Amino acid sequence: MKDIIFSYVICLATPLVMLVGGIICKNVKLKINHFVGYRTKTSMRNEDTWKFANHYLGKLWIIIGLLMTIFSSILLTYIYSKTGKISGMLCLGFIISQSLVVLISVFSVEKKLKEKFNTSADKTK
C-alpha cells in the first residue's frame, strides 16, 4: 500500500506544483525578483512584462495543473485497478510527459510576451 501512495505522490507532484504555482503567480502581487515568479529575461524587463507574464502563466498553470491532476489520477486509478500495481517506468513516463507540458507552457508565455510587447518592452496592443 505504501508503494501505491508513493507512486501517486510522485506522479501527481508536477501537476499539483503547477496548480499551486499558478495560483501564486496569478493572485499574489509579486515585485520583480530572482526567487519567486516567472523569471526570464523577457519577463523581467519591466513591471508591465513581469505582471503580464506572471498573470498569464498563472492562468495557464491553474488550468493545465487541474486537468493534469484529474487526468493523471483517473489514469493511475484505472491502471492500478487493472494490474494491481503502478510501475516505476509508468511513473517515469508521467514525469517526462508532465515536464514536457511545463516546457511547452514556458514557450507559450514567451510567445505571448513577444506578441504583446515589442523589443523595448512597450505594449504593442
KOLGU-4560 file (N, C-alpha, C; in nm, 3 decimals, padded with zeros to 5 digits):
<recs>
<n_xx: 00.082 n_yy: -00.120 n_zz: 00.000 ca_xx: 00.000 ca_yy: 00.000 ca_zz: 00.000 c_xx: 00.087 c_yy: 00.127 c_zz: 00.000 mol: A seq: 1 type: MET>
<n_xx: 00.200 n_yy: 00.122 n_zz: 00.074 ca_xx: 00.289 ca_yy: 00.238 ca_zz: 00.076 c_xx: 00.342 c_yy: 00.268 c_zz: -00.063 mol: A seq: 2 type: LYS>
<n_xx: 00.369 n_yy: 00.162 n_zz: -00.140 ca_xx: 00.420 ca_yy: 00.180 ca_zz: -00.276 c_xx: 00.320 c_yy: 00.254 c_zz: -00.364 mol: A seq: 3 type: ASP>
<n_xx: 00.193 n_yy: 00.220 n_zz: -00.349 ca_xx: 00.089 ca_yy: 00.283 ca_zz: -00.430 c_xx: 00.076 c_yy: 00.431 c_zz: -00.394 mol: A seq: 4 type: ILE>
<n_xx: 00.074 n_yy: 00.461 n_zz: -00.265 ca_xx: 00.065 ca_yy: 00.600 ca_zz: -00.221 c_xx: 00.186 c_yy: 00.679 c_zz: -00.271 mol: A seq: 5 type: ILE>
<n_xx: 00.304 n_yy: 00.620 n_zz: -00.257 ca_xx: 00.426 ca_yy: 00.684 ca_zz: -00.306 c_xx: 00.419 c_yy: 00.710 c_zz: -00.456 mol: A seq: 6 type: PHE>
<n_xx: 00.370 n_yy: 00.613 n_zz: -00.531 ca_xx: 00.356 ca_yy: 00.628 ca_zz: -00.676 c_xx: 00.260 c_yy: 00.740 c_zz: -00.712 mol: A seq: 7 type: SER>
<n_xx: 00.148 n_yy: 00.748 n_zz: -00.641 ca_xx: 00.053 ca_yy: 00.857 ca_zz: -00.665 c_xx: 00.118 c_yy: 00.992 c_zz: -00.636 mol: A seq: 8 type: TYR>
<n_xx: 00.188 n_yy: 01.002 n_zz: -00.524 ca_xx: 00.254 ca_yy: 01.128 ca_zz: -00.487 c_xx: 00.354 c_yy: 01.169 c_zz: -00.594 mol: A seq: 9 type: VAL>
<n_xx: 00.437 n_yy: 01.075 n_zz: -00.638 ca_xx: 00.537 ca_yy: 01.104 ca_zz: -00.741 c_xx: 00.471 c_yy: 01.147 c_zz: -00.872 mol: A seq: 10 type: ILE>
<n_xx: 00.369 n_yy: 01.073 n_zz: -00.914 ca_xx: 00.304 ca_yy: 01.101 ca_zz: -01.042 c_xx: 00.219 c_yy: 01.227 c_zz: -01.040 mol: A seq: 11 type: CYS>
<n_xx: 00.175 n_yy: 01.270 n_zz: -00.923 ca_xx: 00.090 ca_yy: 01.389 ca_zz: -00.915 c_xx: 00.166 c_yy: 01.513 c_zz: -00.867 mol: A seq: 12 type: LEU>
<n_xx: 00.294 n_yy: 01.498 n_zz: -00.836 ca_xx: 00.372 ca_yy: 01.611 ca_zz: -00.785 c_xx: 00.377 c_yy: 01.727 c_zz: -00.884 mol: A seq: 13 type: ALA>
<n_xx: 00.411 n_yy: 01.700 n_zz: -01.008 ca_xx: 00.424 ca_yy: 01.807 ca_zz: -01.107 c_xx: 00.294 c_yy: 01.882 c_zz: -01.129 mol: A seq: 14 type: THR>
<n_xx: 00.180 n_yy: 01.813 n_zz: -01.155 ca_xx: 00.057 ca_yy: 01.890 ca_zz: -01.175 c_xx: 00.013 c_yy: 01.967 c_zz: -01.050 mol: A seq: 15 type: PRO>
<n_xx: 00.038 n_yy: 01.913 n_zz: -00.932 ca_xx: 00.000 ca_yy: 01.985 ca_zz: -00.811 c_xx: 00.088 c_yy: 02.107 c_zz: -00.788 mol: A seq: 16 type: LEU>
<n_xx: 00.217 n_yy: 02.094 n_zz: -00.819 ca_xx: 00.307 ca_yy: 02.210 ca_zz: -00.810 c_xx: 00.265 c_yy: 02.316 c_zz: -00.911 mol: A seq: 17 type: VAL>
<n_xx: 00.226 n_yy: 02.274 n_zz: -01.031 ca_xx: 00.177 ca_yy: 02.369 ca_zz: -01.131 c_xx: 00.052 c_yy: 02.440 c_zz: -01.082 mol: A seq: 18 type: MET>
<n_xx: -00.038 n_yy: 02.367 n_zz: -01.022 ca_xx: -00.163 ca_yy: 02.425 ca_zz: -00.972 c_xx: -00.134 c_yy: 02.529 c_zz: -00.863 mol: A seq: 19 type: LEU>
<n_xx: -00.053 n_yy: 02.494 n_zz: -00.766 ca_xx: -00.019 ca_yy: 02.587 ca_zz: -00.657 c_xx: 00.062 c_yy: 02.704 c_zz: -00.712 mol: A seq: 20 type: VAL>
<n_xx: 00.161 n_yy: 02.676 n_zz: -00.797 ca_xx: 00.240 ca_yy: 02.783 ca_zz: -00.858 c_xx: 00.155 c_yy: 02.877 c_zz: -00.941 mol: A seq: 21 type: GLY>
<n_xx: 00.058 n_yy: 02.821 n_zz: -01.012 ca_xx: -00.033 ca_yy: 02.903 ca_zz: -01.091 c_xx: -00.116 c_yy: 02.996 c_zz: -01.005 mol: A seq: 22 type: GLY>
<n_xx: -00.165 n_yy: 02.944 n_zz: -00.894 ca_xx: -00.244 ca_yy: 03.027 ca_zz: -00.802 c_xx: -00.158 c_yy: 03.140 c_zz: -00.746 mol: A seq: 23 type: ILE>
<n_xx: -00.035 n_yy: 03.108 n_zz: -00.710 ca_xx: 00.056 ca_yy: 03.211 ca_zz: -00.658 c_xx: 00.085 c_yy: 03.316 c_zz: -00.765 mol: A seq: 24 type: ILE>
<n_xx: 00.124 n_yy: 03.273 n_zz: -00.885 ca_xx: 00.158 ca_yy: 03.368 ca_zz: -00.992 c_xx: 00.041 c_yy: 03.455 c_zz: -01.032 mol: A seq: 25 type: CYS>
<n_xx: -00.077 n_yy: 03.398 n_zz: -01.035 ca_xx: -00.194 ca_yy: 03.472 ca_zz: -01.081 c_xx: -00.247 c_yy: 03.569 c_zz: -00.976 mol: A seq: 26 type: LYS>
<n_xx: -00.242 n_yy: 03.529 n_zz: -00.850 ca_xx: -00.311 ca_yy: 03.605 ca_zz: -00.746 c_xx: -00.223 c_yy: 03.687 c_zz: -00.653 mol: A seq: 27 type: ASN>
<n_xx: -00.097 n_yy: 03.652 n_zz: -00.639 ca_xx: -00.010 ca_yy: 03.726 ca_zz: -00.549 c_xx: 00.064 c_yy: 03.833 c_zz: -00.629 mol: A seq: 28 type: VAL>
<n_xx: 00.058 n_yy: 03.954 n_zz: -00.581 ca_xx: 00.126 ca_yy: 04.064 ca_zz: -00.649 c_xx: 00.273 c_yy: 04.062 c_zz: -00.611 mol: A seq: 29 type: LYS>
<n_xx: 00.353 n_yy: 04.008 n_zz: -00.701 ca_xx: 00.496 ca_yy: 03.994 ca_zz: -00.676 c_xx: 00.572 c_yy: 04.108 c_zz: -00.742 mol: A seq: 30 type: LEU>
<n_xx: 00.669 n_yy: 04.161 n_zz: -00.673 ca_xx: 00.762 ca_yy: 04.256 ca_zz: -00.733 c_xx: 00.864 c_yy: 04.175 c_zz: -00.813 mol: A seq: 31 type: LYS>
<n_xx: 00.926 n_yy: 04.239 n_zz: -00.910 ca_xx: 01.028 ca_yy: 04.170 ca_zz: -00.989 c_xx: 01.139 c_yy: 04.124 c_zz: -00.894 mol: A seq: 32 type: ILE>
<n_xx: 01.170 n_yy: 03.995 n_zz: -00.900 ca_xx: 01.274 ca_yy: 03.938 ca_zz: -00.813 c_xx: 01.335 c_yy: 03.816 c_zz: -00.881 mol: A seq: 33 type: ASN>
<n_xx: 01.439 n_yy: 03.763 n_zz: -00.821 ca_xx: 01.509 ca_yy: 03.647 ca_zz: -00.878 c_xx: 01.474 c_yy: 03.517 c_zz: -00.807 mol: A seq: 34 type: HIS>
<n_xx: 01.369 n_yy: 03.517 n_zz: -00.725 ca_xx: 01.339 ca_yy: 03.399 ca_zz: -00.644 c_xx: 01.201 c_yy: 03.338 c_zz: -00.668 mol: A seq: 35 type: PHE>
<n_xx: 01.099 n_yy: 03.421 n_zz: -00.684 ca_xx: 00.961 ca_yy: 03.372 ca_zz: -00.695 c_xx: 00.895 c_yy: 03.435 c_zz: -00.817 mol: A seq: 36 type: VAL>
<n_xx: 00.822 n_yy: 03.354 n_zz: -00.893 ca_xx: 00.750 ca_yy: 03.405 ca_zz: -01.009 c_xx: 00.810 c_yy: 03.352 c_zz: -01.138 mol: A seq: 37 type: GLY>
<n_xx: 00.752 n_yy: 03.396 n_zz: -01.249 ca_xx: 00.800 ca_yy: 03.357 ca_zz: -01.381 c_xx: 00.918 c_yy: 03.446 c_zz: -01.415 mol: A seq: 38 type: TYR>
<n_xx: 01.040 n_yy: 03.390 n_zz: -01.411 ca_xx: 01.162 ca_yy: 03.470 ca_zz: -01.424 c_xx: 01.239 c_yy: 03.434 c_zz: -01.550 mol: A seq: 39 type: ARG>
<n_xx: 01.222 n_yy: 03.517 n_zz: -01.652 ca_xx: 01.305 ca_yy: 03.507 ca_zz: -01.771 c_xx: 01.353 c_yy: 03.648 c_zz: -01.804 mol: A seq: 40 type: THR>
<n_xx: 01.448 n_yy: 03.657 n_zz: -01.894 ca_xx: 01.500 ca_yy: 03.788 ca_zz: -01.933 c_xx: 01.386 c_yy: 03.876 c_zz: -01.985 mol: A seq: 41 type: LYS>
<n_xx: 01.299 n_yy: 03.818 n_zz: -02.065 ca_xx: 01.187 ca_yy: 03.893 ca_zz: -02.123 c_xx: 01.087 c_yy: 03.937 c_zz: -02.017 mol: A seq: 42 type: THR>
<n_xx: 01.052 n_yy: 03.847 n_zz: -01.927 ca_xx: 00.950 ca_yy: 03.880 ca_zz: -01.827 c_xx: 01.000 c_yy: 03.981 c_zz: -01.725 mol: A seq: 43 type: SER>
<n_xx: 01.131 n_yy: 03.988 n_zz: -01.705 ca_xx: 01.186 ca_yy: 04.077 ca_zz: -01.602 c_xx: 01.231 c_yy: 04.212 c_zz: -01.658 mol: A seq: 44 type: MET>
<n_xx: 01.195 n_yy: 04.241 n_zz: -01.783 ca_xx: 01.235 ca_yy: 04.368 ca_zz: -01.844 c_xx: 01.181 c_yy: 04.490 c_zz: -01.770 mol: A seq: 45 type: ARG>
<n_xx: 01.054 n_yy: 04.484 n_zz: -01.736 ca_xx: 00.993 ca_yy: 04.594 ca_zz: -01.663 c_xx: 00.868 c_yy: 04.543 c_zz: -01.590 mol: A seq: 46 type: ASN>
<n_xx: 00.803 n_yy: 04.631 n_zz: -01.519 ca_xx: 00.687 ca_yy: 04.592 ca_zz: -01.437 c_xx: 00.572 c_yy: 04.539 c_zz: -01.522 mol: A seq: 47 type: GLU>
<n_xx: 00.549 n_yy: 04.596 n_zz: -01.640 ca_xx: 00.440 ca_yy: 04.551 ca_zz: -01.726 c_xx: 00.462 c_yy: 04.408 c_zz: -01.777 mol: A seq: 48 type: ASP>
<n_xx: 00.583 n_yy: 04.381 n_zz: -01.824 ca_xx: 00.610 ca_yy: 04.245 ca_zz: -01.874 c_xx: 00.606 c_yy: 04.144 c_zz: -01.759 mol: A seq: 49 type: THR>
<n_xx: 00.654 n_yy: 04.184 n_zz: -01.643 ca_xx: 00.653 ca_yy: 04.097 ca_zz: -01.525 c_xx: 00.510 c_yy: 04.061 c_zz: -01.485 mol: A seq: 50 type: TRP>
<n_xx: 00.425 n_yy: 04.163 n_zz: -01.475 ca_xx: 00.285 ca_yy: 04.138 ca_zz: -01.436 c_xx: 00.214 c_yy: 04.051 c_zz: -01.539 mol: A seq: 51 type: LYS>
<n_xx: 00.232 n_yy: 04.085 n_zz: -01.666 ca_xx: 00.165 ca_yy: 04.009 ca_zz: -01.772 c_xx: 00.210 c_yy: 03.863 c_zz: -01.771 mol: A seq: 52 type: PHE>
<n_xx: 00.342 n_yy: 03.840 n_zz: -01.767 ca_xx: 00.395 ca_yy: 03.704 ca_zz: -01.773 c_xx: 00.347 c_yy: 03.620 c_zz: -01.655 mol: A seq: 53 type: ALA>
<n_xx: 00.351 n_yy: 03.676 n_zz: -01.536 ca_xx: 00.308 ca_yy: 03.601 ca_zz: -01.418 c_xx: 00.158 c_yy: 03.574 c_zz: -01.419 mol: A seq: 54 type: ASN>
<n_xx: 00.080 n_yy: 03.672 n_zz: -01.460 ca_xx: -00.065 ca_yy: 03.652 ca_zz: -01.465 c_xx: -00.102 c_yy: 03.549 c_zz: -01.572 mol: A seq: 55 type: HIS>
<n_xx: -00.041 n_yy: 03.559 n_zz: -01.689 ca_xx: -00.069 ca_yy: 03.464 ca_zz: -01.797 c_xx: -00.025 c_yy: 03.323 c_zz: -01.759 mol: A seq: 56 type: TYR>
<n_xx: 00.097 n_yy: 03.310 n_zz: -01.707 ca_xx: 00.145 ca_yy: 03.178 ca_zz: -01.665 c_xx: 00.056 c_yy: 03.123 c_zz: -01.554 mol: A seq: 57 type: LEU>
<n_xx: 00.015 n_yy: 03.209 n_zz: -01.462 ca_xx: -00.073 ca_yy: 03.164 ca_zz: -01.353 c_xx: -00.202 c_yy: 03.104 c_zz: -01.405 mol: A seq: 58 type: GLY>
<n_xx: -00.267 n_yy: 03.174 n_zz: -01.498 ca_xx: -00.392 ca_yy: 03.121 ca_zz: -01.556 c_xx: -00.367 c_yy: 02.990 c_zz: -01.627 mol: A seq: 59 type: LYS>
<n_xx: -00.260 n_yy: 02.986 n_zz: -01.705 ca_xx: -00.225 ca_yy: 02.866 ca_zz: -01.781 c_xx: -00.198 c_yy: 02.748 c_zz: -01.689 mol: A seq: 60 type: LEU>
<n_xx: -00.118 n_yy: 02.769 n_zz: -01.585 ca_xx: -00.082 ca_yy: 02.660 ca_zz: -01.494 c_xx: -00.200 c_yy: 02.614 c_zz: -01.409 mol: A seq: 61 type: TRP>
<n_xx: -00.289 n_yy: 02.703 n_zz: -01.374 ca_xx: -00.408 ca_yy: 02.660 ca_zz: -01.298 c_xx: -00.490 c_yy: 02.563 c_zz: -01.383 mol: A seq: 62 type: ILE>
<n_xx: -00.514 n_yy: 02.601 n_zz: -01.507 ca_xx: -00.593 ca_yy: 02.515 ca_zz: -01.597 c_xx: -00.520 c_yy: 02.384 c_zz: -01.625 mol: A seq: 63 type: ILE>
<n_xx: -00.394 n_yy: 02.394 n_zz: -01.666 ca_xx: -00.318 ca_yy: 02.273 ca_zz: -01.701 c_xx: -00.297 c_yy: 02.185 c_zz: -01.578 mol: A seq: 64 type: ILE>
<n_xx: -00.262 n_yy: 02.246 n_zz: -01.465 ca_xx: -00.239 ca_yy: 02.170 ca_zz: -01.343 c_xx: -00.362 c_yy: 02.094 c_zz: -01.298 mol: A seq: 65 type: GLY>
<n_xx: -00.477 n_yy: 02.160 n_zz: -01.308 ca_xx: -00.603 ca_yy: 02.095 ca_zz: -01.271 c_xx: -00.635 c_yy: 01.980 c_zz: -01.366 mol: A seq: 66 type: LEU>
<n_xx: -00.623 n_yy: 02.005 n_zz: -01.495 ca_xx: -00.651 ca_yy: 01.900 ca_zz: -01.594 c_xx: -00.554 c_yy: 01.782 c_zz: -01.580 mol: A seq: 67 type: LEU>
<n_xx: -00.425 n_yy: 01.811 n_zz: -01.561 ca_xx: -00.328 ca_yy: 01.703 ca_zz: -01.547 c_xx: -00.350 c_yy: 01.624 c_zz: -01.418 mol: A seq: 68 type: MET>
<n_xx: -00.388 n_yy: 01.692 n_zz: -01.311 ca_xx: -00.416 ca_yy: 01.622 ca_zz: -01.185 c_xx: -00.532 c_yy: 01.527 c_zz: -01.202 mol: A seq: 69 type: THR>
<n_xx: -00.640 n_yy: 01.574 n_zz: -01.263 ca_xx: -00.758 ca_yy: 01.491 ca_zz: -01.284 c_xx: -00.726 c_yy: 01.375 c_zz: -01.378 mol: A seq: 70 type: ILE>
<n_xx: -00.666 n_yy: 01.406 n_zz: -01.492 ca_xx: -00.633 ca_yy: 01.303 ca_zz: -01.591 c_xx: -00.538 c_yy: 01.199 c_zz: -01.533 mol: A seq: 71 type: PHE>
<n_xx: -00.433 n_yy: 01.244 n_zz: -01.466 ca_xx: -00.334 ca_yy: 01.152 ca_zz: -01.409 c_xx: -00.396 c_yy: 01.064 c_zz: -01.301 mol: A seq: 72 type: SER>
<n_xx: -00.481 n_yy: 01.123 n_zz: -01.217 ca_xx: -00.547 ca_yy: 01.045 ca_zz: -01.111 c_xx: -00.636 c_yy: 00.936 c_zz: -01.169 mol: A seq: 73 type: SER>
<n_xx: -00.714 n_yy: 00.973 n_zz: -01.269 ca_xx: -00.803 ca_yy: 00.875 ca_zz: -01.333 c_xx: -00.722 c_yy: 00.765 c_zz: -01.399 mol: A seq: 74 type: ILE>
<n_xx: -00.619 n_yy: 00.803 n_zz: -01.473 ca_xx: -00.537 ca_yy: 00.704 ca_zz: -01.543 c_xx: -00.463 c_yy: 00.612 c_zz: -01.444 mol: A seq: 75 type: LEU>
<n_xx: -00.406 n_yy: 00.669 n_zz: -01.339 ca_xx: -00.337 ca_yy: 00.588 ca_zz: -01.239 c_xx: -00.433 c_yy: 00.491 c_zz: -01.171 mol: A seq: 76 type: LEU>
<n_xx: -00.552 n_yy: 00.539 n_zz: -01.136 ca_xx: -00.651 ca_yy: 00.453 ca_zz: -01.071 c_xx: -00.694 c_yy: 00.341 c_zz: -01.165 mol: A seq: 77 type: THR>
<n_xx: -00.715 n_yy: 00.373 n_zz: -01.291 ca_xx: -00.754 ca_yy: 00.272 ca_zz: -01.389 c_xx: -00.644 c_yy: 00.166 c_zz: -01.403 mol: A seq: 78 type: TYR>
<n_xx: -00.521 n_yy: 00.211 n_zz: -01.420 ca_xx: -00.409 ca_yy: 00.116 ca_zz: -01.436 c_xx: -00.395 c_yy: 00.029 c_zz: -01.311 mol: A seq: 79 type: ILE>
<n_xx: -00.405 n_yy: 00.091 n_zz: -01.195 ca_xx: -00.393 ca_yy: 00.013 ca_zz: -01.070 c_xx: -00.506 c_yy: -00.088 c_zz: -01.057 mol: A seq: 80 type: TYR>
<n_xx: -00.628 n_yy: -00.049 n_zz: -01.097 ca_xx: -00.741 ca_yy: -00.142 ca_zz: -01.086 c_xx: -00.726 c_yy: -00.261 c_zz: -01.181 mol: A seq: 81 type: SER>
<n_xx: -00.657 n_yy: -00.241 n_zz: -01.294 ca_xx: -00.639 ca_yy: -00.349 ca_zz: -01.391 c_xx: -00.517 c_yy: -00.436 c_zz: -01.361 mol: A seq: 82 type: LYS>
<n_xx: -00.410 n_yy: -00.376 n_zz: -01.309 ca_xx: -00.286 ca_yy: -00.451 ca_zz: -01.291 c_xx: -00.251 c_yy: -00.479 c_zz: -01.145 mol: A seq: 83 type: THR>
<n_xx: -00.307 n_yy: -00.402 n_zz: -01.055 ca_xx: -00.275 ca_yy: -00.417 ca_zz: -00.913 c_xx: -00.143 c_yy: -00.354 c_zz: -00.873 mol: A seq: 84 type: GLY>
<n_xx: -00.082 n_yy: -00.279 n_zz: -00.965 ca_xx: 00.044 ca_yy: -00.211 ca_zz: -00.933 c_xx: 00.063 c_yy: -00.090 c_zz: -01.023 mol: A seq: 85 type: LYS>
<n_xx: 00.156 n_yy: -00.006 n_zz: -00.984 ca_xx: 00.197 ca_yy: 00.107 ca_zz: -01.067 c_xx: 00.349 c_yy: 00.100 c_zz: -01.074 mol: A seq: 86 type: ILE>
<n_xx: 00.401 n_yy: 00.075 n_zz: -01.192 ca_xx: 00.545 ca_yy: 00.053 ca_zz: -01.207 c_xx: 00.623 c_yy: 00.184 c_zz: -01.204 mol: A seq: 87 type: SER>
<n_xx: 00.749 n_yy: 00.170 n_zz: -01.174 ca_xx: 00.839 ca_yy: 00.285 ca_zz: -01.175 c_xx: 00.852 c_yy: 00.346 c_zz: -01.313 mol: A seq: 88 type: GLY>
<n_xx: 00.851 n_yy: 00.261 n_zz: -01.415 ca_xx: 00.860 ca_yy: 00.310 ca_zz: -01.553 c_xx: 00.738 c_yy: 00.393 c_zz: -01.590 mol: A seq: 89 type: MET>
<n_xx: 00.622 n_yy: 00.352 n_zz: -01.540 ca_xx: 00.500 ca_yy: 00.429 ca_zz: -01.565 c_xx: 00.512 c_yy: 00.567 c_zz: -01.501 mol: A seq: 90 type: LEU>
<n_xx: 00.559 n_yy: 00.571 n_zz: -01.377 ca_xx: 00.578 ca_yy: 00.700 ca_zz: -01.309 c_xx: 00.678 c_yy: 00.787 c_zz: -01.385 mol: A seq: 91 type: CYS>
<n_xx: 00.784 n_yy: 00.725 n_zz: -01.435 ca_xx: 00.883 ca_yy: 00.799 ca_zz: -01.513 c_xx: 00.818 c_yy: 00.857 c_zz: -01.639 mol: A seq: 92 type: LEU>
<n_xx: 00.733 n_yy: 00.779 n_zz: -01.704 ca_xx: 00.660 ca_yy: 00.828 ca_zz: -01.821 c_xx: 00.572 c_yy: 00.947 c_zz: -01.787 mol: A seq: 93 type: GLY>
<n_xx: 00.504 n_yy: 00.940 n_zz: -01.672 ca_xx: 00.421 ca_yy: 01.052 ca_zz: -01.627 c_xx: 00.508 c_yy: 01.176 c_zz: -01.606 mol: A seq: 94 type: PHE>
<n_xx: 00.619 n_yy: 01.160 n_zz: -01.537 ca_xx: 00.706 ca_yy: 01.273 ca_zz: -01.505 c_xx: 00.762 c_yy: 01.336 c_zz: -01.633 mol: A seq: 95 type: ILE>
<n_xx: 00.805 n_yy: 01.254 n_zz: -01.727 ca_xx: 00.860 ca_yy: 01.307 ca_zz: -01.853 c_xx: 00.753 c_yy: 01.382 c_zz: -01.931 mol: A seq: 96 type: ILE>
<n_xx: 00.634 n_yy: 01.323 n_zz: -01.945 ca_xx: 00.528 ca_yy: 01.390 ca_zz: -02.022 c_xx: 00.483 c_yy: 01.518 c_zz: -01.952 mol: A seq: 97 type: SER>
<n_xx: 00.475 n_yy: 01.516 n_zz: -01.820 ca_xx: 00.435 ca_yy: 01.637 ca_zz: -01.748 c_xx: 00.542 c_yy: 01.745 c_zz: -01.757 mol: A seq: 98 type: GLN>
<n_xx: 00.667 n_yy: 01.705 n_zz: -01.758 ca_xx: 00.777 ca_yy: 01.802 ca_zz: -01.774 c_xx: 00.773 c_yy: 01.867 c_zz: -01.911 mol: A seq: 99 type: SER>
<n_xx: 00.737 n_yy: 01.790 n_zz: -02.012 ca_xx: 00.722 ca_yy: 01.847 ca_zz: -02.147 c_xx: 00.610 c_yy: 01.951 c_zz: -02.150 mol: A seq: 100 type: LEU>
<n_xx: 00.502 n_yy: 01.925 n_zz: -02.079 ca_xx: 00.392 ca_yy: 02.021 ca_zz: -02.071 c_xx: 00.440 c_yy: 02.150 c_zz: -02.005 mol: A seq: 101 type: VAL>
<n_xx: 00.520 n_yy: 02.139 n_zz: -01.899 ca_xx: 00.576 ca_yy: 02.257 ca_zz: -01.833 c_xx: 00.661 c_yy: 02.336 c_zz: -01.932 mol: A seq: 102 type: VAL>
<n_xx: 00.745 n_yy: 02.268 n_zz: -02.007 ca_xx: 00.830 ca_yy: 02.333 ca_zz: -02.106 c_xx: 00.747 c_yy: 02.404 c_zz: -02.213 mol: A seq: 103 type: LEU>
<n_xx: 00.643 n_yy: 02.338 n_zz: -02.261 ca_xx: 00.555 ca_yy: 02.398 ca_zz: -02.362 c_xx: 00.488 c_yy: 02.524 c_zz: -02.306 mol: A seq: 104 type: ILE>
<n_xx: 00.450 n_yy: 02.521 n_zz: -02.179 ca_xx: 00.386 ca_yy: 02.638 ca_zz: -02.120 c_xx: 00.482 c_yy: 02.756 c_zz: -02.114 mol: A seq: 105 type: SER>
<n_xx: 00.610 n_yy: 02.730 n_zz: -02.091 ca_xx: 00.710 ca_yy: 02.837 ca_zz: -02.089 c_xx: 00.722 c_yy: 02.899 c_zz: -02.229 mol: A seq: 106 type: VAL>
<n_xx: 00.729 n_yy: 02.816 n_zz: -02.332 ca_xx: 00.734 ca_yy: 02.868 ca_zz: -02.468 c_xx: 00.609 c_yy: 02.948 c_zz: -02.502 mol: A seq: 107 type: PHE>
<n_xx: 00.496 n_yy: 02.904 n_zz: -02.452 ca_xx: 00.370 ca_yy: 02.975 ca_zz: -02.475 c_xx: 00.372 c_yy: 03.115 c_zz: -02.413 mol: A seq: 108 type: SER>
<n_xx: 00.422 n_yy: 03.125 n_zz: -02.291 ca_xx: 00.430 ca_yy: 03.255 ca_zz: -02.224 c_xx: 00.527 c_yy: 03.346 c_zz: -02.299 mol: A seq: 109 type: VAL>
<n_xx: 00.641 n_yy: 03.293 n_zz: -02.338 ca_xx: 00.739 ca_yy: 03.374 ca_zz: -02.411 c_xx: 00.680 c_yy: 03.425 c_zz: -02.544 mol: A seq: 110 type: GLU>
<n_xx: 00.606 n_yy: 03.340 n_zz: -02.612 ca_xx: 00.543 ca_yy: 03.380 ca_zz: -02.738 c_xx: 00.442 c_yy: 03.492 c_zz: -02.713 mol: A seq: 111 type: LYS>
<n_xx: 00.361 n_yy: 03.478 n_zz: -02.609 ca_xx: 00.262 ca_yy: 03.582 ca_zz: -02.576 c_xx: 00.331 c_yy: 03.713 c_zz: -02.538 mol: A seq: 112 type: LYS>
<n_xx: 00.441 n_yy: 03.704 n_zz: -02.465 ca_xx: 00.515 ca_yy: 03.825 ca_zz: -02.430 c_xx: 00.564 c_yy: 03.897 c_zz: -02.555 mol: A seq: 113 type: LEU>
<n_xx: 00.617 n_yy: 03.820 n_zz: -02.651 ca_xx: 00.667 ca_yy: 03.880 ca_zz: -02.774 c_xx: 00.554 c_yy: 03.940 c_zz: -02.858 mol: A seq: 114 type: LYS>
<n_xx: 00.436 n_yy: 03.877 n_zz: -02.854 ca_xx: 00.321 ca_yy: 03.931 ca_zz: -02.927 c_xx: 00.271 c_yy: 04.060 c_zz: -02.863 mol: A seq: 115 type: GLU>
<n_xx: 00.270 n_yy: 04.064 n_zz: -02.733 ca_xx: 00.211 ca_yy: 04.178 ca_zz: -02.661 c_xx: 00.306 c_yy: 04.296 c_zz: -02.646 mol: A seq: 116 type: LYS>
<n_xx: 00.435 n_yy: 04.269 n_zz: -02.637 ca_xx: 00.533 ca_yy: 04.374 ca_zz: -02.615 c_xx: 00.636 c_yy: 04.372 c_zz: -02.728 mol: A seq: 117 type: PHE>
<n_xx: 00.677 n_yy: 04.492 n_zz: -02.770 ca_xx: 00.781 ca_yy: 04.497 ca_zz: -02.873 c_xx: 00.917 c_yy: 04.482 c_zz: -02.808 mol: A seq: 118 type: ASN>
<n_xx: 01.024 n_yy: 04.501 n_zz: -02.884 ca_xx: 01.159 ca_yy: 04.476 ca_zz: -02.830 c_xx: 01.196 c_yy: 04.568 c_zz: -02.715 mol: A seq: 119 type: THR>
<n_xx: 01.138 n_yy: 04.685 n_zz: -02.707 ca_xx: 01.169 ca_yy: 04.774 ca_zz: -02.595 c_xx: 01.076 c_yy: 04.749 c_zz: -02.477 mol: A seq: 120 type: SER>
<n_xx: 00.993 n_yy: 04.645 n_zz: -02.489 ca_xx: 00.900 ca_yy: 04.603 ca_zz: -02.382 c_xx: 00.783 c_yy: 04.698 c_zz: -02.365 mol: A seq: 121 type: ALA>
<n_xx: 00.756 n_yy: 04.781 n_zz: -02.467 ca_xx: 00.636 ca_yy: 04.862 ca_zz: -02.464 c_xx: 00.521 c_yy: 04.778 c_zz: -02.517 mol: A seq: 122 type: ASP>
<n_xx: 00.402 n_yy: 04.806 n_zz: -02.469 ca_xx: 00.286 ca_yy: 04.732 ca_zz: -02.518 c_xx: 00.266 c_yy: 04.762 c_zz: -02.666 mol: A seq: 123 type: LYS>
<n_xx: 00.240 n_yy: 04.656 n_zz: -02.742 ca_xx: 00.214 ca_yy: 04.675 ca_zz: -02.885 c_xx: 00.065 c_yy: 04.676 c_zz: -02.914 mol: A seq: 124 type: THR>
<n_xx: -00.013 n_yy: 04.622 n_zz: -02.822 ca_xx: -00.158 ca_yy: 04.617 ca_zz: -02.842 c_xx: -00.231 c_yy: 04.659 c_zz: -02.718 mol: A seq: 125 type: LYS>
</recs>
